[in-house]
Amino acid sequence: MVISKDKHYRTRGGQEVHIAAIIENEYFPVNGIIKDHNGEWMADCWTINGYFEDDVDGFVESDLDLIEVKLRIKRTYWVNIDKQTDDFFHTKEDADKNAPKHRIACVKFEIECEEGDGL
């Protein structure tokens, strides 16, 4: 894994991270801040592969190593169900307006997934 400013990361230990800069030709080119357990932000740096400065060879995992976080996607849909077809809508109101004559149910369902799931 190569760290990039256009992706989101957290530490292996679950702390929030913001990447501030990636400086070419530095031993620890990834510069950013970590939110500690008290809610305070502290500056730190990593290798281009996201290893914390005490774990440059990547042989021992550190709670401060960077892990990519995929964005979560949440969607809610309403489905009109009749004996022959299922029609999907973004709102209950739209489902009701477009209800088939013989609707037997109108079901709400929610989807939550990570960006890229199923691709």
N, CA, C and O atoms as a DFTB+ gen file, in Angstrom:
476 C
 N C O
     1  1       0.851      -1.179       0.000
     2  2       0.000       0.000       0.000
     3  2       0.892       1.235       0.000
     4  3       1.861       1.318       0.755
     5  1       0.555       2.181      -0.848
     6  2       1.237       3.473      -0.877
     7  2       0.238       4.528      -0.424
     8  3      -0.877       4.599      -0.941
     9  1       0.635       5.335       0.531
    10  2      -0.250       6.354       1.090
    11  2      -0.478       7.457       0.062
    12  3       0.444       7.862      -0.646
    13  1      -1.707       7.932      -0.009
    14  2      -2.102       8.974      -0.943
    15  2      -2.960      10.007      -0.218
    16  3      -3.737       9.662       0.672
    17  1      -2.817      11.256      -0.597
    18  2      -3.604      12.315       0.042
    19  2      -5.086      12.248      -0.314
    20  3      -5.911      12.838       0.385
    21  1      -5.440      11.543      -1.385
    22  2      -6.844      11.504      -1.790
    23  2      -7.602      10.302      -1.212
    24  3      -8.714      10.002      -1.645
    25  1      -6.996       9.616      -0.231
    26  2      -7.667       8.504       0.441
    27  2      -7.819       8.847       1.926
    28  3      -7.234       9.812       2.418
    29  1      -8.607       8.047       2.618
    30  2      -8.857       8.267       4.045
    31  2      -8.187       7.158       4.847
    32  3      -8.165       5.999       4.432
    33  1      -7.638       7.533       6.010
    34  2      -6.914       6.577       6.838
    35  2      -7.301       6.729       8.305
    36  3      -7.826       7.755       8.738
    37  1      -7.020       5.671       9.042
    38  2      -7.056       5.681      10.497
    39  2      -5.836       4.889      10.922
    40  3      -5.180       4.258      10.093
    41  1      -5.531       4.918      12.207
    42  2      -4.433       4.079      12.670
    43  2      -4.947       2.656      12.857
    44  3      -6.152       2.431      12.970
    45  1      -4.037       1.712      12.887
    46  2      -4.400       0.313      13.141
    47  2      -5.145       0.201      14.473
    48  3      -5.984      -0.682      14.648
    49  1      -4.833       1.102      15.412
    50  2      -5.490       1.128      16.705
    51  2      -6.829       1.853      16.701
    52  3      -7.485       1.929      17.739
    53  1      -7.253       2.394      15.545
    54  2      -8.573       3.008      15.422
    55  2      -8.627       4.509      15.568
    56  3      -9.718       5.079      15.570
    57  1      -7.493       5.174      15.692
    58  2      -7.498       6.622      15.850
    59  2      -7.685       7.325      14.507
    60  3      -7.201       6.861      13.475
    61  1      -8.395       8.453      14.541
    62  2      -8.634       9.255      13.343
    63  2      -7.327       9.906      12.891
    64  3      -6.523      10.342      13.715
    65  1      -7.124       9.967      11.578
    66  2      -5.892      10.522      11.006
    67  2      -6.243      11.484       9.882
    68  3      -7.166      11.232       9.107
    69  1      -5.510      12.579       9.795
    70  2      -5.577      13.483       8.646
    71  2      -4.175      13.600       8.079
    72  3      -3.236      13.944       8.797
    73  1      -4.028      13.313       6.783
    74  2      -2.738      13.453       6.109
    75  2      -2.601      14.906       5.684
    76  3      -3.442      15.425       4.950
    77  1      -1.545      15.560       6.144
    78  2      -1.317      16.970       5.830
    79  2      -0.478      17.131       4.565
    80  3      -0.764      17.988       3.728
    81  1       0.554      16.310       4.431
    82  2       1.456      16.456       3.283
    83  2       2.223      15.165       3.060
    84  3       2.439      14.378       3.981
    85  1       2.628      14.969       1.813
    86  2       3.546      13.896       1.466
    87  2       4.739      14.569       0.809
    88  3       4.627      15.149      -0.271
    89  1       5.880      14.482       1.477
    90  2       7.083      15.209       1.051
    91  2       8.052      14.223       0.399
    92  3       8.559      13.310       1.052
    93  1       8.299      14.418      -0.879
    94  2       9.180      13.531      -1.646
    95  2      10.585      13.485      -1.029
    96  3      11.039      14.448      -0.410
    97  1      11.256      12.351      -1.212
    98  2      12.650      12.142      -0.826
    99  2      12.920      12.289       0.667
   100  3      14.048      12.583       1.063
   101  1      11.927      12.095       1.479
   102  2      12.108      12.089       2.936
   103  2      12.019      10.653       3.415
   104  3      11.349       9.835       2.784
   105  1      12.678      10.331       4.513
   106  2      12.616       8.985       5.055
   107  2      11.222       8.699       5.603
   108  3      10.732       7.574       5.497
   109  1      10.581       9.710       6.186
   110  2       9.192       9.630       6.637
   111  2       8.405      10.698       5.891
   112  3       8.133      11.763       6.444
   113  1       8.036      10.426       4.637
   114  2       7.435      11.456       3.794
   115  2       5.986      11.798       4.119
   116  3       5.502      12.862       3.732
   117  1       5.292      10.914       4.823
   118  2       3.876      11.140       5.111
   119  2       3.757      11.884       6.440
   120  3       4.103      11.359       7.498
   121  1       3.264      13.108       6.361
   122  2       3.102      13.943       7.548
   123  2       1.622      14.171       7.796
   124  3       0.863      14.462       6.872
   125  1       1.223      14.036       9.046
   126  2      -0.179      14.218       9.362
   127  2      -0.400      14.393      10.842
   128  3       0.539      14.590      11.614
   129  1      -1.667      14.317      11.227
   130  2      -2.026      14.440      12.627
   131  2      -2.926      13.281      13.032
   132  3      -3.718      12.782      12.232
   133  1      -2.793      12.864      14.281
   134  2      -3.577      11.771      14.852
   135  2      -4.387      12.344      16.003
   136  3      -3.885      13.140      16.797
   137  1      -5.648      11.929      16.085
   138  2      -6.482      12.315      17.218
   139  2      -6.253      11.293      18.331
   140  3      -6.568      10.113      18.175
   141  1      -5.704      11.754      19.452
   142  2      -5.415      10.814      20.535
   143  2      -6.680      10.471      21.317
   144  3      -7.762      10.977      21.021
   145  1      -6.530       9.614      22.310
   146  2      -7.687       9.121      23.056
   147  2      -8.344      10.198      23.921
   148  3      -9.448       9.998      24.428
   149  1      -7.673      11.333      24.090
   150  2      -8.247      12.458      24.840
   151  2      -8.895      13.483      23.916
   152  3      -9.387      14.513      24.378
   153  1      -8.897      13.204      22.602
   154  2      -9.488      14.127      21.642
   155  2      -8.541      15.214      21.173
   156  3      -8.945      16.110      20.432
   157  1      -7.281      15.147      21.594
   158  2      -6.275      16.124      21.181
   159  2      -5.587      15.641      19.902
   160  3      -5.394      14.441      19.704
   161  1      -5.223      16.588      19.041
   162  2      -4.512      16.251      17.808
   163  2      -3.018      16.357      18.035
   164  3      -2.548      17.313      18.652
   165  1      -2.263      15.376      17.536
   166  2      -0.805      15.428      17.642
   167  2      -0.193      15.115      16.284
   168  3      -0.705      14.285      15.534
   169  1       0.912      15.793      15.979
   170  2       1.596      15.609      14.701
   171  2       2.412      14.323      14.732
   172  3       2.977      13.954      15.762
   173  1       2.464      13.643      13.579
   174  2       3.292      12.448      13.452
   175  2       3.658      12.241      11.996
   176  3       3.207      12.975      11.118
   177  1       4.490      11.223      11.748
   178  2       4.881      10.933      10.372
   179  2       5.048       9.432      10.189
   180  3       5.245       8.683      11.146
   181  1       4.962       9.014       8.916
   182  2       5.002       7.604       8.545
   183  2       5.828       7.426       7.282
   184  3       6.175       8.391       6.602
   185  1       6.135       6.165       6.985
   186  2       6.771       5.860       5.705
   187  2       5.718       5.986       4.602
   188  3       4.531       6.130       4.895
   189  1       6.136       5.936       3.367
   190  2       5.202       6.048       2.245
   191  2       4.231       4.859       2.220
   192  3       3.172       4.931       1.595
   193  1       4.594       3.776       2.897
   194  2       3.715       2.606       2.981
   195  2       2.838       2.606       4.226
   196  3       2.104       1.649       4.471
   197  1       2.911       3.682       5.018
   198  2       2.031       3.821       6.169
   199  2       2.551       3.247       7.465
   200  3       1.816       3.164       8.449
   201  1       3.821       2.844       7.479
   202  2       4.371       2.323       8.730
   203  2       4.769       3.468       9.639
   204  3       5.327       4.471       9.196
   205  1       4.471       3.299      10.919
   206  2       4.837       4.305      11.906
   207  2       6.349       4.336      12.042
   208  3       7.024       3.352      11.741
   209  1       6.872       5.443      12.486
   210  2       8.322       5.650      12.508
   211  2       9.097       4.618      13.328
   212  3      10.292       4.439      13.095
   213  1       8.462       3.939      14.272
   214  2       9.158       2.904      15.043
   215  2       9.125       1.547      14.353
   216  3       9.709       0.588      14.857
   217  1       8.454       1.449      13.212
   218  2       8.236       0.169      12.538
   219  2       8.540       0.290      11.052
   220  3       7.741      -0.130      10.215
   221  1       9.688       0.862      10.724
   222  2       9.985       1.183       9.331
   223  2      10.133      -0.045       8.438
   224  3       9.922       0.056       7.229
   225  1      10.481      -1.173       8.983
   226  2      10.640      -2.364       8.152
   227  2       9.338      -3.128       7.979
   228  3       9.267      -4.035       7.150
   229  1       8.306      -2.785       8.742
   230  2       7.014      -3.436       8.616
   231  2       6.965      -4.837       9.177
   232  3       6.033      -5.585       8.885
   233  1       7.960      -5.213       9.985
   234  2       7.990      -6.567      10.536
   235  2       7.091      -6.704      11.761
   236  3       6.564      -7.783      12.034
   237  1       6.922      -5.628      12.485
   238  2       6.095      -5.662      13.683
   239  2       4.986      -4.638      13.508
   240  3       5.254      -3.456      13.291
   241  1       3.754      -5.086      13.600
   242  2       2.641      -4.156      13.452
   243  2       2.601      -3.199      14.627
   244  3       2.822      -3.587      15.774
   245  1       2.316      -1.949      14.324
   246  2       2.169      -0.932      15.356
   247  2       0.729      -0.434      15.344
   248  3       0.111      -0.354      14.282
   249  1       0.190      -0.100      16.508
   250  2      -1.142       0.492      16.579
   251  2      -1.200       1.836      15.863
   252  3      -2.286       2.353      15.602
   253  1      -0.023       2.411      15.539
   254  2       0.015       3.708      14.870
   255  2       0.261       3.602      13.366
   256  3       0.353       4.624      12.686
   257  1       0.371       2.371      12.831
   258  2       0.462       2.196      11.377
   259  2      -0.839       2.690      10.742
   260  3      -1.894       2.655      11.375
   261  1      -0.762       3.147       9.499
   262  2      -1.944       3.635       8.799
   263  2      -2.681       2.503       8.094
   264  3      -2.071       1.622       7.488
   265  1      -4.006       2.550       8.189
   266  2      -4.895       1.597       7.527
   267  2      -5.882       2.413       6.701
   268  3      -6.478       3.365       7.206
   269  1      -6.056       2.047       5.440
   270  2      -7.014       2.776       4.597
   271  2      -8.441       2.518       5.067
   272  3      -8.809       1.391       5.398
   273  1      -9.221       3.568       5.089
   274  2     -10.624       3.483       5.462
   275  2     -11.448       3.777       4.217
   276  3     -11.346       4.857       3.637
   277  1     -12.250       2.827       3.817
   278  2     -13.147       3.034       2.675
   279  2     -14.357       3.829       3.146
   280  3     -14.843       3.642       4.261
   281  1     -14.830       4.702       2.298
   282  2     -16.011       5.484       2.633
   283  2     -17.230       4.572       2.730
   284  3     -17.389       3.655       1.925
   285  1     -18.078       4.820       3.702
   286  2     -19.312       4.046       3.872
   287  2     -20.434       4.713       3.090
   288  3     -20.559       5.938       3.081
   289  1     -21.235       3.904       2.443
   290  2     -22.370       4.385       1.662
   291  2     -23.633       3.858       2.318
   292  3     -23.747       2.663       2.593
   293  1     -24.583       4.753       2.569
   294  2     -25.866       4.351       3.140
   295  2     -26.972       4.817       2.204
   296  3     -26.967       5.957       1.739
   297  1     -27.916       3.928       1.932
   298  2     -29.053       4.255       1.087
   299  2     -30.307       3.623       1.674
   300  3     -30.262       2.544       2.264
   301  1     -31.429       4.321       1.500
   302  2     -32.733       3.792       1.895
   303  2     -33.614       3.729       0.661
   304  3     -33.665       4.677      -0.122
   305  1     -34.305       2.617       0.490
   306  2     -35.209       2.433      -0.634
   307  2     -36.544       1.900      -0.133
   308  3     -36.641       1.296       0.935
   309  1     -37.561       2.143      -0.937
   310  2     -38.890       1.593      -0.697
   311  2     -39.247       0.751      -1.906
   312  3     -39.026       1.165      -3.044
   313  1     -39.795      -0.425      -1.666
   314  2     -40.111      -1.334      -2.757
   315  2     -41.597      -1.657      -2.735
   316  3     -42.132      -2.169      -1.753
   317  1     -42.246      -1.340      -3.854
   318  2     -43.627      -1.780      -4.049
   319  2     -43.579      -3.216      -4.544
   320  3     -42.898      -3.532      -5.520
   321  1     -44.304      -4.066      -3.863
   322  2     -44.323      -5.470      -4.236
   323  2     -45.742      -5.853      -4.636
   324  3     -46.698      -5.612      -3.899
   325  1     -45.857      -6.444      -5.799
   326  2     -47.131      -7.050      -6.187
   327  2     -46.826      -8.468      -6.653
   328  3     -45.698      -8.933      -6.496
   329  1     -47.788      -9.150      -7.211
   330  2     -47.587     -10.562      -7.544
   331  2     -46.665     -10.774      -8.734
   332  3     -46.189     -11.890      -8.947
   333  1     -46.397      -9.715      -9.528
   334  2     -45.602      -9.900     -10.736
   335  2     -44.298      -9.115     -10.751
   336  3     -43.314      -9.589     -11.320
   337  1     -44.257      -7.932     -10.147
   338  2     -43.057      -7.090     -10.261
   339  2     -42.713      -6.449      -8.919
   340  3     -43.522      -6.422      -7.991
   341  1     -41.501      -5.940      -8.848
   342  2     -41.033      -5.152      -7.714
   343  2     -40.493      -3.837      -8.281
   344  3     -39.678      -3.848      -9.204
   345  1     -40.941      -2.717      -7.736
   346  2     -40.473      -1.405      -8.181
   347  2     -39.813      -0.688      -7.015
   348  3     -40.360      -0.655      -5.913
   349  1     -38.630      -0.110      -7.256
   350  2     -37.835       0.540      -6.220
   351  2     -37.995       2.054      -6.297
   352  3     -38.042       2.630      -7.383
   353  1     -38.079       2.691      -5.125
   354  2     -38.202       4.149      -5.046
   355  2     -37.336       4.673      -3.907
   356  3     -37.014       3.948      -2.966
   357  1     -36.964       5.953      -4.011
   358  2     -36.116       6.577      -2.993
   359  2     -36.905       7.056      -1.776
   360  3     -36.332       7.219      -0.699
   361  1     -38.192       7.280      -1.929
   362  2     -39.005       7.739      -0.800
   363  2     -40.294       6.937      -0.722
   364  3     -40.754       6.377      -1.718
   365  1     -40.866       6.890       0.460
   366  2     -42.164       6.216       0.667
   367  2     -43.248       6.935      -0.136
   368  3     -44.137       6.298      -0.701
   369  1     -43.166       8.265      -0.181
   370  2     -44.163       9.042      -0.908
   371  2     -44.164       8.676      -2.392
   372  3     -45.224       8.522      -2.998
   373  1     -42.959       8.535      -2.978
   374  2     -42.880       8.146      -4.389
   375  2     -43.415       6.727      -4.594
   376  3     -44.087       6.449      -5.587
   377  1     -43.115       5.843      -3.661
   378  2     -43.633       4.472      -3.761
   379  2     -45.154       4.474      -3.706
   380  3     -45.809       3.764      -4.470
   381  1     -45.721       5.282      -2.793
   382  2     -47.183       5.347      -2.686
   383  2     -47.812       5.944      -3.943
   384  3     -48.842       5.461      -4.413
   385  1     -47.191       6.997      -4.490
   386  2     -47.733       7.641      -5.696
   387  2     -47.715       6.686      -6.891
   388  3     -48.577       6.760      -7.768
   389  1     -46.730       5.795      -6.916
   390  2     -46.559       4.893      -8.059
   391  2     -46.945       3.457      -7.734
   392  3     -46.498       2.519      -8.394
   393  1     -47.765       3.298      -6.728
   394  2     -48.155       1.951      -6.310
   395  2     -48.949       1.254      -7.408
   396  3     -49.870       1.837      -7.981
   397  1     -48.592       0.009      -7.700
   398  2     -49.374      -0.736      -8.686
   399  2     -50.758      -1.059      -8.120
   400  3     -50.964      -1.070      -6.906
   401  1     -51.669      -1.314      -9.001
   402  2     -53.070      -1.554      -8.618
   403  2     -53.208      -2.692      -7.606
   404  3     -54.059      -2.641      -6.718
   405  1     -52.378      -3.704      -7.744
   406  2     -52.499      -4.877      -6.874
   407  2     -51.301      -5.005      -5.932
   408  3     -50.804      -6.107      -5.697
   409  1     -50.844      -3.883      -5.400
   410  2     -49.719      -3.911      -4.457
   411  2     -50.108      -4.738      -3.231
   412  3     -51.196      -4.590      -2.673
   413  1     -49.177      -5.617      -2.833
   414  2     -49.439      -6.431      -1.642
   415  2     -48.546      -6.030      -0.471
   416  3     -48.774      -6.456       0.661
   417  1     -47.517      -5.202      -0.746
   418  2     -46.648      -4.710       0.327
   419  2     -45.839      -3.527      -0.193
   420  3     -45.609      -3.381      -1.393
   421  1     -45.419      -2.691       0.746
   422  2     -44.469      -1.607       0.459
   423  2     -43.405      -1.696       1.546
   424  3     -43.653      -1.344       2.699
   425  1     -42.218      -2.170       1.169
   426  2     -41.192      -2.519       2.139
   427  2     -40.037      -1.525       2.088
   428  3     -39.530      -1.187       1.018
   429  1     -39.635      -1.067       3.270
   430  2     -38.461      -0.197       3.399
   431  2     -37.241      -1.080       3.623
   432  3     -37.280      -2.005       4.434
   433  1     -36.150      -0.794       2.900
   434  2     -34.907      -1.491       3.215
   435  2     -33.750      -0.526       3.088
   436  3     -33.779       0.412       2.291
   437  1     -32.729      -0.776       3.891
   438  2     -31.548       0.086       3.934
   439  2     -30.322      -0.717       3.546
   440  3     -30.165      -1.879       3.919
   441  1     -29.463      -0.065       2.791
   442  2     -28.217      -0.677       2.355
   443  2     -27.076       0.110       2.973
   444  3     -27.078       1.341       2.950
   445  1     -26.115      -0.592       3.519
   446  2     -24.883       0.050       3.983
   447  2     -23.727      -0.797       3.488
   448  3     -23.687      -2.005       3.723
   449  1     -22.781      -0.158       2.797
   450  2     -21.654      -0.880       2.256
   451  2     -20.456       0.051       2.166
   452  3     -20.582       1.263       2.342
   453  1     -19.299      -0.524       1.891
   454  2     -18.107       0.269       1.644
   455  2     -18.025       0.596       0.156
   456  3     -18.440      -0.190      -0.697
   457  1     -17.484       1.764      -0.129
   458  2     -17.262       2.144      -1.526
   459  2     -16.432       1.066      -2.205
   460  3     -15.401       0.651      -1.674
   461  1     -16.862       0.615      -3.352
   462  2     -16.148      -0.415      -4.100
   463  2     -16.657      -1.826      -3.880
   464  3     -16.245      -2.743      -4.590
   465  1     -17.554      -2.025      -2.902
   466  2     -18.100      -3.366      -2.674
   467  2     -18.758      -3.890      -3.947
   468  3     -19.477      -3.156      -4.625
   469  1     -18.520      -5.123      -4.262
   470  2     -19.170      -5.778      -5.386
   471  2     -18.580      -5.459      -6.741
   472  3     -19.053      -5.983      -7.750
   473  1     -17.566      -4.621      -6.798
   474  2     -16.973      -4.292      -8.104
   475  2     -15.924      -5.296      -8.501
   476  3     -15.324      -5.173      -9.569
